């Protein structure tokens, strides 16, 4: 699953942060970190 798909599910209330993170193979805390990067810079913000 792509991050933007998990984000959309969380943003629409279909997924919790923990569920979205688990679907991406990461913990809830990592998902929250990615959220802030994604909201600030879009998909380009996720490239390390």
N, C-alpha and C positions, 0 to 999 in steps of 0.2 A: 504494500500500500504506500502511496506517496503521501508526503507530509501535508500537502494542500488538501487532500481528501480527508485525512484525519482531522485537520483543522476545521474543515467545513462541518464535519459531523459533530465536533465539540461546540462550534459556534452556533449551530442550530439546536443544540441541546439533546442530540441523540446519543452522545457519548460523554462520559466524564473525562477529566484529564487523565486519570489513571487508565481508563479503557483505551483512549486514543494512544497514549504512550505504549501500552502493552501491544497494541496492534502494530506499532512501529518498531517494537523490540527494544524499547527503552523504558526507564522508570518515569513516574509522574513528574518528578523534579526536573529531569532532562527535558520532558515535553514542555514544561512551563518556561524553561530557558529558551527553547526553540521558539515558543510563542512570541516572546518579546522581540527576538531577532526577526522573525517573520513579519510581525506587525510593523516594525520599524523600517525594514528594507525589502520585504517580499522574499521571494525565493532566493534572490541573490544574497540575502543576509544569512542564509543557511550554509553557504559555501565557506569552508574554513580554509 
